Amino acid sequence: MLSDQEFDSWYQCLHLSEATKAVIQQIRSREPVRRVGGGGRNVCGRYPSYKMGRTIQFESHKVELPAIEEYENDDDVLEYYDQPLHLTLSYKSKSGRTVVCSHVPDFFVLRQSSVGFEEWKTEERLKQLAQKQPNRYGQGENGHWHSPPAQAYAQELGVYYRLRVDSEIDWISYRNRQFLKSYLIRDYTIAGEVSTLIISIVTDNPGITLAQLLESARVSSADDIYALISANQIYVDLKAASLTEPERVHIFASQQMAQTHALLVAHEMPITTVDSLKIINLAVGTHVKWDGKSLSVLQMGKTKVVLRGESELIHLTYAELDSLIRQGEIANLAPQSKSIKDTKAWEQLIKASPEDLEVANYRYRVIKPFLQGQALESVAVSERTIRNWKSLFNAALESCGLGYIGLLPKRAAKGNRSSRLSTEVWEFVDKIIEEHYENFKQRRKLAAYGILVREWEKARRIDPCPSRTTFCKRIDQRSGYRQTRARQGSRAAYQQLPFYHALTLSTPVHGNRPFEICHIDHTQLDIELVCSRTGLSLGRPWATILIDAFSRRILAVYLTFDPPSYRSCMMVLRICVQRFGRFPETLVVDNGAEFGSIYFETLLAAFSCTKKQRPTASPRFGSIVERLFGTTHTEFFYNLQGNTQITKCTRQVTKAIDPKRKAIWTLAKLYEHFCGYAYEFYDQRNHPALGQSPRQAFATGLSQSGMRLQQKVVYDENFQIFTLPSTPKGTAKVQPKIGVKINYLYYWSTDDSFLNPNIEGTSVPVRYDPFDVGTAYAYINGCWVRCICEQYSYLQGRTERELQLVSTELRKQKKQYANAVSIRSKDIAHYLESAEAQEALQLQRLHDLALADVHKYLHQEVQVVEQSQLKNNNEQINNINISYQLEQSSSESINPKLVQPYKLEELW
């Protein structure tokens, strides 16, 4: 972002008015005017911007997110802001009525020599809007889109307004920027001898492919090569091919060498000596004879031709081909046969059914001898029929170049296929179906037909009313997404939506490498658990799973009895960092409230993780993790005693088979065995979508895309503290002799740092432990200091969930449940000693005790699982020296000590 001095200098260079400056300052100093939502089909989210030092909202990951990436890497862009201002637009509707509406542009962009609003849309969407609102959207003769009312409003403010379309996005460049992002934003140190070796290989081999370089430079890692590319020490045209396709990427020592190489290739003569017109007339499909063999021309390139024989391919340059023609070794360069003229002939052939092809094949076998001039004595078909088939064959051969088409039976043209009912009758029937059948009343077909008969009689129509069978067939013809949505709603109709295929070049839906795109979601497990201490039934637990989309590897799992919350999200991210030392680059989540938590979003922003929020009630956008839930239940949980499959048939459940009575598993034991299934069994079994195991796909992806040690996150106490939540403000004021107040409770530092006169009265960043509300942390003098609650003896080991239940009960007692009542720590401690608390909090306390066993397993047993995991990884990919030992730290690792505390711009 620009400093105040830089902004004033920029403002004076552009000679903007004071009114324009006031608008710009207003946008720069306040939050976005609206919070974006993805709607029914768009994926929205937040992008952590290094240029702006804040998170930027995007409403579509196919349009606005690439636009943000463009702003991030464009030196002409100084600052940009999302959802900046409400614009009041006035224009004439299609009917001539004056329309006044409010419009919020996507971005407000400050450039080196201009400033204004930029709105991004797909070109298809703009065409639709231009038809509905021709006076608001239009396309000029130069093909550029414009919005006259928005441009007029922006002109009054002294800035520009520009409509930008998705066709402007260079998807190859976007994918390459994403691929190299970690090398651009974080320093990566390359050994001098390794850098010299790679550069010398590229210099000696101009145009070497990335795949060849990765193979030849085995002494170095892929990270070194990508770091040199990002630092422009070796040149790659990032607009030509994606780095994820190394065989298509050509590398040069410099951009000038790449341009020189391109010129030499472009001006190379395709034929060195042109003596015969035979080569010029050569075409794909031409047959030639060489050394007694019959060959056909398969492919013609810029410098060579490929000939195909019966069992071999022959590659010849045009010079070699010309020499062979001169020597007379290759002859007969005439076309093979008459080519097919009419493309409709191919359409008929493709549309033909297997039965039609069988008939045509039989007819061709019958007339083939006659076409060759041979006469057969006995044929099972009459001469007249044969003459008719020969006539059809010759006519098709003359008209479209393929006589076989004439032998196809034209059954579709037979019979009277026109409807007996008039168009007016069908319109009447469709109106009845739309008004009386396709609605939320969900009438039966027979009831709707009765309405048709009644309305038919009321209309006193002369022609006969359609039969019930015809009416029902018409309803079936209209079945599908639209009809189901009209009768049962959008969620019921969701399953009938056509599958979305990515037909255009864009970002792969599952990423190009491990950790690029990860999914996180929750599900309630179909199994009843018991308490390890009392044996009482505790109900069904919730599972939170983090999975890598590229390799389908389960990165982390977490079980708890508490419903989904930010606590589960933070714990599963903790486990991921503990196991792999890496943080996801992009996280795909649903619309759960826990994923919109201020604590969760701040954590993602601090570690440069982009959050993508899939559309509401659209599980296909999270198909990977949703499918995993079904797989884990089928293969693991449904094989355990106490599973709740039988409860789907409620009336069949008896005491003898009640899952609550059959439950024997505790939360800690279930978590231990589920980790074994997720991290070992599932991890090493072949995945049908990959053709290999998730562990193998993960290792292969790392070897090709680089280990990216500069993204390593050190799992230590500082990281654990940083993943703890804070207050809505992010800070708390140090009050003399009392301490800081967090969630109605006062905390005092264990080292008496709050006694420092320089600290008293100041606001310091704070964190609290949701699994132990008796403990909190304050950021003082550059480090985190542990603090304890004033009622520590009562609150030690209590969870935030239990504290919330206590607060709720106290508000009920005060009959002010709907109001924000101040709850004192003394009230909480007194309530915890009462008999009412024993009754109200008994189940929650058992849940918390079971969760404590899980945390104990995480801190003790996970080290054993992790070492076994690392050993297997190292055995499989020993040749690339992959290691995830968490005790090893890199100078490029993210150190939570250096992460700034919560800032106001991070909190929104």
N, C-alpha and C positions, 0 to 999 in steps of 0.2 A: 504494500500500500504506500501511497505517497505521504510524505511528511507534510506538515502545515506549510513549511517554506517551499517545498517542491510543488505543492498544490497551488500556492499563490503565483509562483513563477509560470506554471502551466496555464493558469487562468488568464494571466496577463498576456501571454503569447497568443492566445486564441481571441482576445479582445471581446470577451463575453460581457453581457450586461449584468448589472447588479441583481436584477430579478432572476436571471438564469443562474447566477452564482448561488443565490438563496435556495433555488430548487435543488441544485446539486448538493449543497451542504445539508439540506434536509434529508436527501436520500442517503448520503454518506453517514449521517449521524444516528439514524434510527433503524429499527428492525424492519424486515419485510412486512408489507401490508397484509399479506395473506399466507396461510400455510397450505402448501400444495397437497393435492390428493391425486392418486392415479386414475380414479374413475373405474370404469368397467373393464378396460383392456390395458391401460398403460401401467408401466412399472415406474413408480416414483421413488425418491430417496434423497439422500444428502451426500454431498461430495466434500471431503476435507481439502480446502484450497490452501496451497502453500503461498500463492501470490497474494491472497487476501487475508490469510491468517484466521480464517473462520470457515464454518460449514456453509455450503451453497446448496440450495434446494433445486431439484430438477423434477419435472413432471412426466418426463418420458426418457427412458434410458436408450431409446433409439434415435432421438432427435436432440433433446436439450443436454443430455450428458456428453455426447460428442462435441456439442457447442462449448460446453464448459472446458473440456480438454483443449479445444482450439484456443480459447481465451487464455488458458494457463500457459500455453507454449507460444503465443503470439507476442513478439516484442512490441508490436504496435499498441497492444492493449495494456493500459496502465492500471486500471481498476475496473471491476464489474460487480454489479449487485443484482440479486434475484428478487423478483416480485417487488419492484421499487416504488410504484406510485399508481394511484387510481386516476385514469384518464376518463373524462366525460366526453363521449362521442355523440354526435348528432348527424343523422343521415336519413335519406329517403328509403323506405322499404320497397320491395318489388311492386307493391300495389300503390305506391305513391304516398303512403302515410309517413309522417315524421317520427323517427325512432330515436330516443335518447337512452343511452346505456352506459354503464361503467365498464371499463376495460383495464386490466392490469397486464402490461407487457412482461415478457419473460425476463429480460435483462436490461439494465441500464449500464452502458459501456463508456468508459473514458479512454479515448485513444489519443495518440500523439498530436493529431491535428483536428480532431473532431470529438463530439460527444452526443450521445442520443440513445433512444430506445431501440431494442432489437427483439423481434418476435419470431420464434421458430415454429414452423409447422411442416407437415408432410405436403408434398405437392398434390397428392390425391385429395387430401382434406381441403386444401385451398380451392381446388376445382369444384368440390361439392359446395363450399361456402359461397363461391362466386355465383353459382346458379341460384342459391337461396337469397343471397344478399349482394346483388350486382353493384349496388352503390357503395358498398363497404370494402369489397375485395375485387380486384381486377388485375389483369395481366397485360402489360404493355407490348408494343411491337417487338421490343428487344428480348421478350421472354421473361422480363423481371416482374415480380409481383409487387403490388402496391396497395395501400389502404388510404384513400384520400381523406376521410374524416380524421383518422389517427395522425396523418402527416400534417393536417391543418392545425390540430391541437398542439402537436409537438413544436410546430413552427412558432406558435404563439409563445411557447416557453423558451425559444431560442435554441432548440436542439433538433436533431433529425429523428425520423422514425423509419425503420427499415424492416420489411418482411423478408425473412430468410427461409429457405426450403431445404429439405433433407438431401436433395440432389447435390448440394454444395459440399456435402461431407465426403471426404476421401477416406473410405473405410480401411484401406490398406495402411495409410499413414496413421490412422487412429489406432489400429491394432498394434502397429509397431511402437507407437508412443506408449501404449499401455505395457507392452513387453519390456521396454527399456526404462520405464518410469523409475524403478527402484535404483537404477544406476545413475539416473539424472539428478534425483533429489537427495541421494546419500552418497558420500564419497566411498569409492572402492579402490583399495590400494593394490597395485599390480607390481610384482617384482620386475626390476629392470631387465634382467636377462630373459624373462618370459615375454615381456613386451617387445624386446628386440627380435626375438625368435619369430613371433607371430607377424610382425611388420615385415621382416625379411622374406617370409614365405609368401605374403601377399604381393610384395614388390616383385619377386621373381616369377610370380604366376598371376599376371593381370587377368581379372575376370574369374578367378577361382571361386567355386561355389562355397557357400557356408558349410554344406555337408562335407565337402572335401577338406575344408580347413579344420573342421572339428575332428576329422579322422586323422589328418596329418599332424595336428598339434596336440597329440596325446599327452605330451609332457606338461601341458597346461590344462586348465579347466575351461568349461564353456563360459564361466563368469568373466574370465580374462578377455575373451574375444568380445563379448557383449559390452564390457566396460570400455574397450578400445573404440568400439563403434559409437557408443554414446558420447565419448570424449572427442570424436571426429579425428582420431589418430589413424584410423583406417576408414575408408569411405564405402557406404552402402546407400543406394538410392532407396530411401524408405517409402517411396511412392510406387515402386515397381513391383515388389513382391513382399509377402508377409514373412517375417523372420521365423515363424512357426513352420514354414515350408523350406527348410534349408537347401534342398536341391535346386530351388528356383532363385535363390538369392546369390548375386554375384558381388564379389568384394574386390576393391581396388585400393591402391595406396593413397590415392587422392581423387578428388572430384574431376580434376583436369585429365587424369589418366582414364577415368571412366568415359569422359566425353570423347577423348581421342580414340579409345577402343570402339565406341559406338560408331564414330565416323568411318573407321576402317572397315567395320562389318557392313555398314550401309552402302559403301561405294565399291565393295568387292563385286566383280563381274560374275554373274551366275554361270556363264559359259565362257571358257577361256578361248576357245577357237570355234567360231561359228562357220561351218562349211556347208551344212546340210539343213534343209528346212524340216527334215524328219524330227529333229530334236524339238524345234519350235512347236510342231504340231503334236508333240507328245502330250498325253493327258492321262489322268488317273483312270484306270480300267483298261488301258491299252494293252494288248497282248504282243509279246515279242518272243523270238526264238534265239536261244543262245546255247551253243554247245549241245545241241540236240534236246534241250529242255524247253518246255513251254512256261514262260513267266508272264506275270501281269504287273503293271505299274500300281503299287500300293499307295505311295506317297511321294509328293514332289515338294522339296524344300527350297530354300534360297540358294544353297550350294550343292545339294546332293539329291539323288533320287533313290527310292527304296523299291526293289523288285521282290515279288513274292513268288516262290515256287511251291511245290507240293509239300515240302517239309522244311523249308529254310527261307530266310530273308537275306537279300543281298543289297548292300549299301554301296552305291557308286557316286562319285562326283561327276559333274557334267563334263569335265575334261576327260575323265576315264570313259564315260559313255560315248563321247564324240570319237575318241580314239578307237573304241571297239567297232563303231559304225564304219569308220574309215577302213578298218581292216576286214570288214565284211563278216565279223563274228556275230553281230547282232543284226537281225533283219526282221521284215514284216512288222513295221510300226504302224499298221493300220488299226483303226478302232475295232473292237471285238464284234459289236453288233449295234443295231439301231437302239438308241437310248430312249427311255420312256419320256414322252413329251408332256403328258398331262399329269399334273400332281393329283388330280381327282381320281386317277386310276389307283394310286397308292392308297388314297383314303378309302376307296371301295374295298381294296384288298385287306386293309387293316380292320375295317368294320365287319368283314365277313365272319359269320359264326363258324364253329368247327363243323357243323352239319353242312353248311354251304360249301366249305372247302373240300369236304369229303365227296360231295356231288361233283364239283368241278374237277377234282383229281380223277374220278371215274370216267368222266366225259373225255378228259384229255388222253387217258390211256387208250380209250376206244378209238379216237380219231388220229392219234399219233402216227400209226402206220400209213394212213391215207394222206396225211400231210407230207410224209416222206416219199410218196409215190408208190407205196406198196399196196397190194390188193390181197385181202384175206378172203378165203372161201366161205368160212362159217363165222358169222358174227351174231351175237344175241340181240342186236339192235337193228331196227329196220333201216334201209337205205335212206329213206326220207329223213329220219331222225339224224343220221350221220351227216347228210347234206346240210341240215339246219344247224347242227353244231359247228360244222366247218365254216359255214357262212358267218356265224356269230364270232368265231375265233378270228377269221380274217378281217372282219369289220373292226373289231377291237384293236387288232394289230395295226391296222391302217390309221385309226383315229388317235390312239394314245400310245402305241408302241408296245403294248403288252396284250397279246391275244388271249391269255388266260382269263382276263377280266370278263371276256364275253361268255365264258362257260359257267360263270357263277349264276345260280338260280336267283331270280329277282322276286323272291317271295314277298318282300315288303310292299311291292307295287301291286300285288294281287288283292282282289276283293274291294268292297266298298267300306272304307275306313272312316268316312265322314260321320259325325255325330248326328243322331236322329233328332236331338233336341236343339233348338235354336240358341243363339247367343243370348237372347233376352231371357230365356228360361234358365240358363246357367247362371246369369247374373242374379236372378231372383233367388235361386237355390243358395248361391254363395252368400248373399245378404242374410238369409235366415241362419246359415251356419255361423257366420261372423257375429251376429247379434245375439243368438240364443244358444249356441253350442260352445263357441270359443270365448268363454268368460269364466269367472271364478266360481259360478254356481255349479259348474261341472255336470251339466245335464247328461243323461244317457242319450245314445243315438235315437232310441225309439221315442223318447220324449221330444227331442228336437224335430223328429219327423212328424210327430203329431202337430207341432206348431206350424210346420210347413203346410200340412193339409189344411189347417184352419185358416192360415193367411191366404192360401190359394183360393179357398172358397170365398173369403172376404173380398179378394180382388176380382172375383167373378170372371176368372179366365176361362176361355173357351177350350183351349188345348188341354189334353189330359195331364194330370199331375204326375211327376216322376215317381217311380216305384220306390219302395223302401230300400230295395237292394241297390238301386242306382244312387239314392241319397247317401247310403252308407259308404259306397265306393268313392263318392265325391269327398266325403269327410276323410277317408283314408288317403286320398290323393293330396289333401292339404295338410297331412300330418307332418310333423317335424318340429324344429326349434320354435318357430313362430306360434304354432298351435299349442304346444306344451306350455310355452311361456304365458299365453293368454289364459290357459286353464289352471295352471299350477304355480306360476311364478318363474322368475329368472333362475333360481337355484335348481329347481327341478329340470328346467330346460337346458342347464349348463352342459349336461352330459351329451346333448344332441348337437352342440356346436361343432362345426368342422374343425379338425385338428389343424393347428397353425404350423405351416411349413415355412422355414426361413429360405425363401427362394432367391434372395438378393444377398450380395456380399456384405456381411456385417460381422459384429463380434459373435464368435461361437457361443451358443447358449450355455455351454458347460466350461468355457474357458480353454486356454491353450496349455496350461501348466498347473501343477499343484499349488494350492493356496490362493490361486487367482480368484476363484468364485467358490464360496462355501455356503451351505444352507444350514440354518438352525431352526428347530421347531420343537414343539412339545406334544406329547400324547399321553393319555391316561392308560395305563397298562391293564390288560384283562387278566388280573390275578389278584387274589385276596392275600394279605399279609397279616402276620401276628406279631405281637410284642415279644422281644427276646427275654424280657424280665418277668412279665405277668402272664403271657400266653393269650392275652385278650386280642380280639380282632381289631386291626387298625385300618382296615379298608384297602382301597386300591391306590398304589403310588402313581406319581407322574414321572415320566422320563423326558429329559431334554437331550437332544442329540445334535452334534455338529458333524457334518459330513462334507468332504471335499468333492466338488462336482466333477472335476476332471478325472480323478482316479477312482471315484466312488468309495474312497477309504473313510472309515469312521474315525474322525479325529478325536472326539471326546464324547463321553456319555455321563449323565448325572441323574440320580434318582432322589426323589423327595416326596413327602406326603403333601407338602404345601402346593396349592394351585400355581400355575405359571406366573412368574414374577421376574423382575430384573435380577433378583438374587440367583435364580437358576441360570439366567443368561451369563452373568458374570462368572459363576462357578464353572460353567462349561468352557468358557474362554480361558479361565485359569488353567484348567486341566489340559487344554490344547497347548498352551505355552509351556506347561510343565513337561509334557511328553515330547514336543517337537522344537521348542524354542522359537516358534514362529507365530505370527498373528495373521489372520485372514486379510487379504487385500480388499475383497468385496464380500459382503455378507448379505444374503437374500433371506428376508424374513416375511412373515405375514402381517396382518393388521392388528395383532394383539397389542393390548395397552402396554405390556411390559417392554415391547420393542420401541415404544415411543417415550420411554422413561428418560428423564434428563440425565440420570447417571449413566445409563447404557449408551446414549448418543455421545456423551462427553468422552467416554472411554474409547469408542470407535474413532472419534475425531482425533484424540491424542495419539493414536497409533496409525493414523492415515488410512483408516478403513472406510470404504464407501458403503453406505447402507442402501440397499435396494428393497423396496417394499412392494410385494406383489399385489395385484388387484384383489379386492374383497371377494370372498367365496369363489376363488379360482385356484383350486388345488393343482391344476396342470402346471402352473408356473413354478410350483415346488414339487414337481413329480418325483424327483430323485429321493428326497427325504420322505415324502408321503408313501412312496413304494417301499422304502426301507422299513417303515412302521409295519406294513403288512407282512414283510418277509420275516422280521424279528418275531412277530407274534406267531406266525405259522411254524417257524423252525425252532423257536426257543420257548416262549412263554406257554404255548398251547401243549407243550410236552411236560409241564410241571404240574404237580398236585396243587389244587386250589385255583386253577384257571377258571375264568367265568364264561366259557363258551356256552354252557347250558343255560345261562340267564337270558340269552337271546330268545329262548322259548320259555317265557315266564311261567306258563301254566304247567310245564313239565318238571319244574323244580320242586323237589320234596326235601324233607329234612335229611334224608339219607344221602343225598347228593348235593346238598347246599354247599357252594364253594366256601362260604364263611366257616362252616363246620369242618371242612376238609383242609383248610389252610394250615400250612406248617412252615412256610418260608418267612424269614425275617428280612427286613430291608437291607441290612448289611450283607447277609449271605447272598441274597438275590443280586445285589450290586456286584459283589465279588465274582459270581459266576457269569453275570451278564457282561462284565468287562472281559472275561476270558473268551466269551463267544464273539464279542465285537472286535477285540484287538487281536485275536488269534485265529479262530475258526473262520469267521466271515472274511477276515483280512487275507487269508491264504487260499480261499476257494475261488475258482474261476468265475468271473462275472459274465453273464451272457451278453451284456452290451459291450464288453471290452475284449473278450476272447482271451483274457488273462486275469490273474488275481488283482484285487485293488492294490496290494503291496507291490506287485511287479509293475503295475501301471504308474504307481507313485514314484518308484525308484527310476523308472525309465524317463518319466517326465522331468525329474530333477536333473538327470544326467544330460538331457538335451537342452533344457532351459536355464541351467545353472543352479548352483546351491544357494546363491544370493545371501551370503553370510552377513552382508551389510544390513539385512532386515532382521537379524537375530535379536530376540528379546531375552534378556537375562531374567530367569525366574528366581527372584530373591525376595526378601522381606519388603523391599521398596516397591516391587511390582505388586505384591499382595496388598499392600496398603493402598496403592494407587487404584486398584480395582474395587476398593470399598466405596460405598455411596457417601454422599455429602448432603447438606441441607439444600433447600431450594435456592438460597442465595449463594451457596458454595463457601460462605465464610461465617464466622461467628465472632462477636465482640467479647474481648477478654475483660470481664468485670472484676474489679478489685475484690479480693478475698472470697470470691464466689467461683470464678472461672468462666468457661464458655457454656452456653446453653444450646443443647442439641436435642430436638424432639421432646421438649418439655423437661429435660433432665440437665442438671448442671454437672460438668466434668472439671476435674482439676489435674494438672500435669504432675506426673510422678516425680519429675526432677525439679519441681517448684519453679519452672521457667516463667510461670505467670506472675511471680513476684518481681520480675524485672521491671523497673519503672518505664523502660522503653517499650515494653510489651503491653502493659496495662492500658486499657482504653482503646487499643487498636483492634482491627478486625483481621483475623488470621484464617487461612484455609483449614477446614476441618474434614475429618472422615469418621465414620462410626462403623462398627462391626455388626452387620445384621444378624449374625449368629451368636453374638455375645454383646448385648446392649450395655453391659457394665463397662465396656472398654471403648475408647475412642482415640483419635489421633489428631494432633494439631501441628501445622507446619510452621516451625519457629526457627529463625536463624538458619535457614537452608536445610533443615532436616525435619523428619517426622518424630514427634514426641508423643509417647503413650500417655493417655489420660484415663482416669477411672471416675466412675459415677459416685455421687455423694451417698447413694444408697447401694453401694457396691455389694454388701453382704447379701442383700435381697435380690439384686438384679444380675449377679454374676452367673454367666451361662444361660441367661434367658435370651430368647430369640426376639427379633423385631416382630415376627408374626404374633407371638404371645403378648407382646406389649400392645399391639394393635387391638387384640381382643380385650385386654384389660381396659384400655382407653374407651372402647365402645361400651363396655359394661358400666364404667363410671359415668359416662354421659347419660346412659339410660337411667341410672339411679338419680341423676340430677334433673331428669326430664327435659334435657336440652340436647337431645341426640342430634337434632338437625342443625344445631348452632355450633360454632367453633368455641368450645369451652376449654379454658386453660386448665390443664391437668398437671398437678405438682407431683414431684417424685415421692413426697411423703404420702400422698393419696395412693399412689401405686403400691408402695411398700406396705401400707396398712391393708390394702385390698388383698395383696398376695398372701397375707397371714389369715385371712378370713376363711370360713368354711365355704362361702359361696365360690371363692376362687378355686378351691379344690374340686368343686363340682363342674364349674364352667370350663376350667382349663385342663381337666384331667386328660382328655384325648389329645389336646395340643401338646402337652408335656410328654406324653408317650411318643408322639410323632417326633418331637425334638430330640428325645433320647435315642430313637432309632436313627435320626439324621446324624447325631453325634458319632454313632458307630460308623456311619459311612465316611464322615470326615476323618475319623481315626484310620480307616482303611486307606483313604487317599494319601495321608501323610506317611504311612508306614509301608503298606503293601504295594503301593503303586511303583515304588522304586524297583521292586523285583520284576514286575511286569515290564517296566520301562527298559531294564537292562536286557531282559530276554528279547524284547522287541528290537533293540539296537543291535544285538548280536546277530539276529536273523537278517536285519537290513544290511549289515556290514558283510555278511557272507554272500548275499546276492549281488551286491554292487561294490565289491571290494576294489574293482578296477578303477572306480572313480572316487574312492576314498570318502564315501559319505559317512558322516558321524554326527550324532545329535547329542553328544554328552553335554548335559546341562552345566556341569561344573566348569567346562571350558568356556571362556568368554573371549570375544573379539573386540578389537579397538573400535570397530564399526558398529558394535551392538547398541541397541537403544537402551539408554540408562534412565530409569524412571526418576532418578534424582534430578536429571536435567529437564524433565517435563514440567512445564509451568503449571501452577495451580489453576483452578477453574477461573475462567474469565467470563465477563458478562456476555460477550458475543457467542461464547460456546454454550451458554446455558439455554439460549432460545433455540 
